[in-house]
Every structure is written in C-alpha cells, then in structure tokens.
Amino acid sequence: MAKAIMIQGTMSNAGKSLLAAGLCRIFKQDGYRVAPFKSQNMALNSFITEEGLEMGRAQVMQAEAAEIRPSVDMNPVLLKPTNDVGSQVIVAGEVLGNMSARDYFAYKKELVPQIMESYHRLEENYDIIVIEGAGSPAEINLKQDDIVNMGMAQMAKSPVLLVGDIDRGGVFAQLVGTVMLLTEEERAMVKGLIINKFRGDKTILDPGVKMLEDLCRIPVVGVAPYLQIEVEDEDSLTERFTEKREKELIDIAVIHLPRISNFTDFNPLEIVDGVSLRYVKSAAELGNPDMIILPGTKNTMRDLKWMRQNGLEAAILKASSRNVIIWGICGGYQMMGTALHDPDCVEEGGSIQGMGLLPMTTTFAIEKVRTRVSGKFDELDGIFEEMSGAELEGYEIHMGESIFAEDVPFLTQIKDQVSGRKKRDGAHHDNVFGTYVHGIFDKGEVVEHLIEIIARQKGIAWEKGMRTDYAAFKETQYDLLAEGLREHLDMEQIYRILEEGI
C-alpha cells in the first residue's frame, strides 16, 4: 500500500499546488510510482479524461509532473461555482447537480465513501500519494465534517507539511496561528513547516525560523524561494489576470469574463517570444489588439450581458469590422451567434440576443457534453487557408447545442475519442472563428501557423521555429521546479516523515 504525505496551507494561494507538483516530480525522479490526490477541488479550470470524465486541472498538472495519466480518482469531488453562493457539484467525473454552499456543507459528508474509494484505488497502484489540502485547515467555521484538510489527513493517516506564504507578509503569524487553532490531535499530525515564496538573504530569516520551531515544536523542513515557474495555476488565484504585460510585436487580448473558465487554453500562446497575451476587463483596456479571444465561461448568458453593459461587446464588434481576428471557444463561441435560448433554466432561463458574428443559435441543455477529441482543421479559406489540415487535439465540456441558420464553413474535423463518432465542429467566416474544442492551441503546429498568419497581416517578420511546443516546455518547467525544491527543502527529513507516517 502507498505511503502518503499531505501539503496543507495557511491560506489559499500559499503554494500548495506547486509544491505538491514539485514533490510528485522529485519522487518520480527518485524511482517511485507517485500520484497526486485532492479530495475536493473548487475550480472552473477543468479537464476531460480519456474516459470522458471531468476533473480539476490542478491535479492534471500534478499528474503530468508525476509522468502518469490523469484519472478522476485524483480529484473525486470538483466544485464549479455558478454564482457567489452555489456550485455545480461533480462527483467521480459526473455531474451530481447544482447546490447552494449551505446545502453542500450539509451534504458533503455523504461523499466520504466515494472519496475513500478513489483514494484506495490509488493506494493499491502507487508507492507514494501526494495529497493537497484546500484553503486553510484552521477555518474554525468550516472544520466540522472536514473532508479536504485535517479530515482527509486523518482518513488517509497521512503526515502533514504546513506551508506559509512569506510573499504576502506575516508568515510567522500565519504558521503559528494555524497550528494554535488546530486540536491537539491535529497538531500531532503536522510533521513539518515550509516557508514558501521567499526572496532575499535567507540568513536574515534564520532567527525567525528558530523561534518558529520553538513556538510550534515542529521542524521547519524548508524555505522555498519564489520560483518563476510557468505551470498551470488555480483559476481563482492566478496572477495572470492582474499581471501588466508590455505589448509585444503581436498583441493578443483575452476577454476576462467574470466567470471565465479553462483559461489554460491560452497558456501555449504565452510562451511564444514576441507575443503578449493580456486579460482585459474593459473597452479601455482592450485597445487595438491583433487578435481577440472570447474564452469559455460557466455562465454564457450572464457574461454576455456583462460585456454588453460595460461596452466590451461594442468594442469587439467594432474591432471585427476592422478585420481583427475574433476567436471564440466554448461559451465564447456560443456568444458569437445570433441568439441563446435556455428553456430548462440551465443558466439564466429565457432567451437573449447574441453578438451576431455567426448565423448560429445555441440552445442550452441539461445534459453536459464531456469528451476528448482529436482531428484536424477543415479546409479553410481566406487568411487561415494555410492552417487547413493542421492536426489538433483537445476536449469538449459544454451544456448546449449550436445550430446554423445557413451554410457556414466548419472549422475542424474531429473524432470523439469516447464514442468513436466523427463529426465537424465550429465555424469560420472571414476573420471570425469559433469552436467547442478546449486545448485547440496546445499543438505547436497550430500556434506556429496562427502567429505566422497574424504577423503577415501586420506586415512584420516572425521567425519560424521559435518556441511553440507547449508539452516540451512544460516538461522543462517541472524539472526546474523539482531542481529548485531539492535545493531548498530538506528532502532527507521529508523522506523520514513519509516513512514514519503518523
């Protein structure tokens, strides 16, 4: 049976996901079969497995670091917020239904058998399981019936490493306060402390580390630096949305919708030299980009209304009339049609007018489409003609069917990897492109064609062969992460903690 070690944090964004990924890569490099696990994740960035099941992308990232295939057993419960007080609840990759926060809090203990079923399956197939907590274990109003922090550690009989974020200040208070708010039994499970995101001269920190150990009577097993590693992060906590990037030769703007989902679709564009990818919330921020992307969203109708109210819709339509490339994915694609209908109140209920960029109507349905796909771009004309036949792969997650009022060329020819059915997806018309396929930019060939086309439109030179292989790039980042953590964590002590358990 596998041994386990759990990463918990003093707060959200303390760096749990990244540290868990780094440990997964280290254990893998050291010859162990290792798997990540998070009993309950809350995120709008999700992923579809080969079986057509849905899970959080953070555990997919960690599985990549461990060099294994993602499985919903690594994230048996996924919460996808639909509004400020409710979420769609996904269990074992399938939609259970929508619940208010209060209803879910009362219900969640019912999910323990499913959580432990998933955990035991991993336990039987791996040597080490790296478990990630959520938020803080010291949320005293939420500790009752906990299934993701100390409650999960107890169920898995896992020692805990508690992580504090020094970059946001008050790290000693974070760690001491968290430990003090734990019960005596819970404190005994915390076997090590980690100070994360440190910048500067560590010798200045040493006296504080000694005092911290004396106060908590728990060893500090590492002071991890602020690592500039480009891997996927939690959607609600990402710095990508607030980071101010200088405009490069090619400027791509992604509309930062209030309920944006699966923005990981655009990470492959961020690594290309000479390309700036910005997230914008207003018409003033939009400026004059070379390409505008309408991303996925958990609530297409509400986010379209938001764009309508703040002037972004008008700004996008004006840019389209100037032949700026407009590209929609999933919910962003649905917005581009002439109308959206919601007879079953999947989102808002009723009907609203779309943006009118494509002669298409979308009707939302209760059943969610979840599948992986592979294929190629269809025979395209106009500026994207040279992308015809380029291979692609990705996945679909949507609740709705789009129907065209007139013939419009399809964007892709794809095969549903779950059912085996072949189909055509999306549409293109002049400078407007739309698709249901998430991950459509993941292949280097697609990114290369896209950037060449935009550069040609601008009349500038772009050097072919520059970095566009996203999968290879991610591998280098996982190795850099492991290297950085090995240098600054006491791995001998962490291995002893792993062996001794609780």
MARVO-556168 format. One line per field, with one value per residue (C-alpha): residue in one letter; x, y, z. Coordinates in steps of 0.02 Angstrom, whole numbers, plus 50000, padded with zeros to 5 digits. Layout:
// residues N
residuo: a|...
xx: X|...
yy: Y|...
zz: Z|...
***
This chain:
// residues 502
residuo: m|a|k|a|i|m|i|q|g|t|m|s|n|a|g|k|s|l|l|a|a|g|l|c|r|i|f|k|q|d|g|y|r|v|a|p|f|k|s|q|n|m|a|l|n|s|f|i|t|e|e|g|l|e|m|g|r|a|q|v|m|q|a|e|a|a|e|i|r|p|s|v|d|m|n|p|v|l|l|k|p|t|n|d|v|g|s|q|v|i|v|a|g|e|v|l|g|n|m|s|a|r|d|y|f|a|y|k|k|e|l|v|p|q|i|m|e|s|y|h|r|l|e|e|n|y|d|i|i|v|i|e|g|a|g|s|p|a|e|i|n|l|k|q|d|d|i|v|n|m|g|m|a|q|m|a|k|s|p|v|l|l|v|g|d|i|d|r|g|g|v|f|a|q|l|v|g|t|v|m|l|l|t|e|e|e|r|a|m|v|k|g|l|i|i|n|k|f|r|g|d|k|t|i|l|d|p|g|v|k|m|l|e|d|l|c|r|i|p|v|v|g|v|a|p|y|l|q|i|e|v|e|d|e|d|s|l|t|e|r|f|t|e|k|r|e|k|e|l|i|d|i|a|v|i|h|l|p|r|i|s|n|f|t|d|f|n|p|l|e|i|v|d|g|v|s|l|r|y|v|k|s|a|a|e|l|g|n|p|d|m|i|i|l|p|g|t|k|n|t|m|r|d|l|k|w|m|r|q|n|g|l|e|a|a|i|l|k|a|s|s|r|n|v|i|i|w|g|i|c|g|g|y|q|m|m|g|t|a|l|h|d|p|d|c|v|e|e|g|g|s|i|q|g|m|g|l|l|p|m|t|t|t|f|a|i|e|k|v|r|t|r|v|s|g|k|f|d|e|l|d|g|i|f|e|e|m|s|g|a|e|l|e|g|y|e|i|h|m|g|e|s|i|f|a|e|d|v|p|f|l|t|q|i|k|d|q|v|s|g|r|k|k|r|d|g|a|h|h|d|n|v|f|g|t|y|v|h|g|i|f|d|k|g|e|v|v|e|h|l|i|e|i|i|a|r|q|k|g|i|a|w|e|k|g|m|r|t|d|y|a|a|f|k|e|t|q|y|d|l|l|a|e|g|l|r|e|h|l|d|m|e|q|i|y|r|i|l|e|e|g|i
xx: 50000|50059|50133|50058|50114|49997|50028|49914|49924|49893|49782|49731|49873|50009|50083|50010|49976|50151|50238|50133|50181|50364|50361|50274|50416|50551|50478|50460|50642|50692|50612|50443|50270|50184|50009|49928|49763|49644|49480|49385|49437|49345|49389|49319|49475|49431|49490|49411|49496|49509|49352|49253|49253|49283|49415|49511|49662|49774|49780|49807|49959|50022|49993|50098|50235|50224|50225|50062|49892|49763|49620|49464|49521|49649|49507|49344|49247|49251|49150|49122|49049|48894|48871|48932|48834|48820|48914|48891|48946|49042|49075|49187|49186|48996|48878|48782|48687|48690|48695|48700|48850|48740|48663|48833|48906|48765|48784|48972|48998|48894|49038|49166|49138|49166|49321|49397|49354|49456|49596|49608|49619|49769|49841|49841|49932|50063|50207|50177|50023|50049|49888|49842|49728|49618|49622|49669|49642|49608|49443|49353|49180|49212|49309|49157|49146|49301|49341|49487|49611|49637|49485|49566|49735|49652|49560|49721|49828|49945|50077|50056|50177|50105|50151|50152|50169|50302|50275|50108|50180|50150|50215|50260|50087|50011|50102|50094|49911|49861|49950|49871|49695|49716|49662|49797|49765|49779|49938|50019|49992|50089|50266|50348|50330|50379|50404|50363|50396|50548|50652|50817|50953|50896|51020|50913|50766|50860|50824|50638|50644|50721|50587|50452|50515|50521|50344|50265|50380|50378|50533|50547|50589|50625|50622|50571|50613|50492|50513|50475|50398|50269|50144|49956|49888|49722|49600|49532|49708|49809|49916|49892|49735|49820|49992|50029|50120|50205|50136|50249|50256|50097|49963|49826|49685|49580|49417|49423|49243|49180|49152|49298|49338|49479|49594|49730|49681|49790|49946|50030|50020|50106|50269|50297|50432|50366|50186|50098|49938|49834|49673|49559|49400|49350|49343|49478|49596|49559|49648|49690|49748|49791|49676|49534|49487|49318|49354|49246|49131|49022|48879|48875|48716|48764|48940|48873|48759|48911|49005|48852|48838|49021|49046|49159|49035|49026|49216|49236|49109|49199|49366|49287|49231|49415|49459|49538|49537|49399|49412|49283|49299|49154|49048|49139|49091|48909|48905|48955|48789|48627|48530|48547|48398|48384|48215|48268|48350|48522|48595|48480|48321|48235|48322|48442|48515|48692|48833|48782|48956|48897|48724|48702|48581|48625|48501|48562|48527|48532|48649|48832|48941|49107|49231|49408|49432|49568|49571|49622|49570|49448|49480|49491|49492|49545|49682|49685|49698|49872|49805|49698|49736|49840|49819|49736|49678|49581|49417|49239|49142|48979|48793|48711|48692|48729|48634|48669|48534|48634|48786|48946|49112|49159|49321|49375|49351|49365|49338|49254|49381|49250|49111|49220|49099|49171|49099|49133|49147|49145|49136|49234|49181|49305|49400|49283|49321|49231|49247|49192|49366|49468|49655|49646|49810|49907|49996|50147|50098|49934|50019|50154|50026|49922|50067|50133|49961|49944|50122|50087|49928|50030|50167|50302|50428|50409|50548|50477|50540|50534|50472|50295|50300|50197|50211|50402|50404|50301|50423|50567|50465|50427|50613|50658|50528|50600|50777|50729|50638|50778|50897|50790|50689|50764|50717|50802|50688|50536|50575|50588|50418|50348|50418|50365|50188|50080
yy: 50000|50176|50294|50469|50645|50794|50978|51098|51287|51429|51511|51499|51532|51484|51375|51204|51151|51196|51113|50957|50953|50978|50833|50725|50759|50730|50564|50511|50558|50455|50299|50294|50273|50430|50502|50667|50674|50812|50752|50913|51049|51211|51274|51323|51258|51077|50934|50785|50616|50481|50403|50565|50611|50784|50834|50987|51041|51064|50875|50854|50968|50865|50702|50773|50811|50630|50572|50474|50480|50591|50499|50564|50461|50601|50727|50637|50795|50952|51108|51229|51393|51452|51608|51681|51557|51397|51273|51130|50975|50845|50676|50544|50646|50653|50798|50769|50934|51115|51152|51306|51322|51285|51130|51064|51093|50987|50853|50836|50701|50587|50594|50515|50336|50395|50494|50347|50228|50337|50355|50167|50133|50249|50171|50000|50059|50183|50192|50371|50483|50671|50742|50925|51016|51167|51341|51328|51188|51321|51388|51360|51388|51250|51120|51018|50866|50921|50811|50903|50959|50877|50768|50697|50680|50577|50467|50437|50426|50549|50662|50846|50979|51152|51290|51478|51616|51743|51845|51909|51952|51888|51713|51680|51733|51626|51469|51492|51547|51400|51275|51352|51337|51151|51022|50928|50775|50880|50967|50798|50761|50916|50848|50993|51178|51259|51445|51474|51611|51684|51819|51882|51831|51678|51711|51861|51740|51611|51685|51688|51508|51455|51549|51472|51297|51336|51405|51267|51124|51071|51074|51190|51073|51208|51389|51381|51529|51622|51513|51587|51427|51430|51292|51294|51376|51380|51487|51589|51634|51659|51813|51805|51912|52056|52048|52201|52143|52256|52241|52139|52130|52028|52079|51955|52007|51880|51946|51919|51867|51865|51676|51635|51450|51348|51496|51363|51355|51508|51460|51394|51569|51646|51554|51618|51752|51912|51878|51966|51890|52007|51981|52132|52183|52344|52427|52549|52405|52319|52446|52386|52205|52094|51956|51950|51787|51756|51616|51485|51533|51446|51564|51617|51723|51820|51855|51912|52034|52094|52131|52218|52330|52382|52418|52271|52193|52353|52368|52188|52212|52370|52276|52137|52265|52316|52132|52098|51910|51861|51684|51608|51447|51355|51488|51624|51532|51522|51710|51741|51677|51772|51704|51598|51501|51423|51337|51225|51364|51285|51460|51612|51549|51633|51695|51836|51906|51852|51956|51917|51870|51699|51646|51523|51493|51396|51306|51254|51076|50992|50854|50904|50857|50787|50705|50707|50740|50733|50779|50921|51090|51082|51158|51341|51490|51670|51719|51549|51444|51378|51307|51183|51005|51053|50921|50961|50877|50934|50908|50971|51025|51115|51114|51162|51131|51259|51258|51364|51457|51450|51361|51418|51326|51215|51248|51070|50886|50787|50616|50591|50483|50416|50366|50348|50459|50575|50750|50928|51065|51254|51380|51516|51666|51796|51848|51761|51587|51481|51307|51198|51121|51167|51145|51187|51287|51152|51083|51182|51172|51263|51403|51421|51441|51562|51677|51674|51725|51869|51927|51925|52026|52156|52156|52104|51962|51818|51691|51517|51381|51484|51401|51334|51154|51176|50995|51000|51171|51106|50961|51085|51181|51026|50984|51163|51154|50991|51060|51217|51120|50992|51135|51220|51081|50953|50802|50681|50741|50738|50557|50516|50597|50496|50333|50364|50420|50463
zz: 50000|49959|50087|50091|50128|50131|50088|50180|50180|50299|50167|49986|49864|49988|49850|49892|49712|49652|49800|49776|49592|49636|49759|49629|49506|49639|49696|49513|49478|49630|49556|49643|49568|49630|49610|49665|49759|49812|49883|49842|49721|49680|49507|49338|49251|49220|49110|49024|49045|48912|48987|48963|49148|49220|49349|49408|49305|49457|49481|49294|49309|49457|49361|49219|49344|49403|49221|49236|49152|49240|49325|49414|49564|49590|49613|49657|49700|49593|49631|49487|49554|49461|49569|49734|49840|49738|49630|49510|49605|49505|49587|49509|49349|49331|49368|49530|49518|49575|49762|49870|49983|50135|50056|50002|50176|50250|50115|50091|50224|50112|49987|50104|50039|49860|49910|50002|49860|49743|49868|49898|49711|49702|49859|49776|49619|49678|49802|49860|49859|49873|49945|49929|50050|50012|50086|50269|50397|50530|50460|50625|50549|50420|50519|50564|50448|50351|50201|50121|50255|50425|50400|50243|50329|50466|50341|50243|50401|50317|50396|50352|50292|50328|50206|50239|50108|50158|49998|50064|50235|50411|50380|50563|50621|50482|50535|50724|50718|50609|50722|50878|50805|50773|50901|50995|50885|50727|50785|50810|50625|50568|50549|50458|50414|50249|50219|50036|49907|49996|49911|49978|50101|50200|50342|50392|50412|50517|50691|50650|50590|50758|50856|50745|50782|50969|50970|50867|50918|50736|50625|50476|50331|50204|50149|49967|49854|49742|49589|49417|49351|49211|49252|49265|49422|49512|49413|49559|49621|49462|49443|49254|49266|49357|49280|49173|49017|48892|48717|48604|48414|48417|48543|48591|48709|48805|48875|49063|49088|49269|49259|49143|49132|49058|49026|49018|48834|48807|48904|48745|48670|48822|48794|48617|48603|48525|48582|48726|48793|48901|49001|48986|49078|48990|48820|48878|48920|48755|48646|48471|48483|48335|48397|48523|48611|48691|48816|48899|49041|49171|49128|48946|48955|49111|49047|48879|48971|49070|48907|48839|48992|49003|48818|48776|48657|48554|48555|48495|48355|48301|48301|48197|48068|48053|48014|48184|48213|48336|48407|48523|48624|48705|48794|48697|48536|48591|48621|48439|48371|48343|48493|48650|48719|48892|48907|49052|49155|49143|49160|49164|49083|48936|48779|48736|48577|48534|48460|48282|48221|48159|48094|48237|48381|48539|48650|48821|48879|49049|48991|48986|48837|48903|48786|48719|48534|48403|48220|48107|48043|47898|47727|47773|47657|47673|47795|47881|47723|47768|47932|47833|47887|48039|48175|48340|48499|48650|48741|48750|48906|48870|48901|48738|48552|48417|48252|48098|48003|47843|47773|47857|47835|47982|48075|48117|48076|48237|48312|48480|48572|48693|48571|48415|48317|48185|48168|48115|48242|48250|48110|48023|47922|47861|48019|48143|48212|48342|48416|48561|48575|48728|48705|48521|48534|48626|48472|48417|48233|48267|48366|48234|48094|48198|48240|48060|47996|48119|48081|47893|47921|48015|47885|48009|48009|48132|48144|48112|48227|48386|48546|48516|48584|48742|48804|48794|48878|49024|49049|49069|49197|49303|49303|49354|49493|49559|49550|49646|49783|49803|49837|49969|50052|50172|50067|50187|50326|50211|50165|50352|50382|50238|50308|50488|50443|50593
***
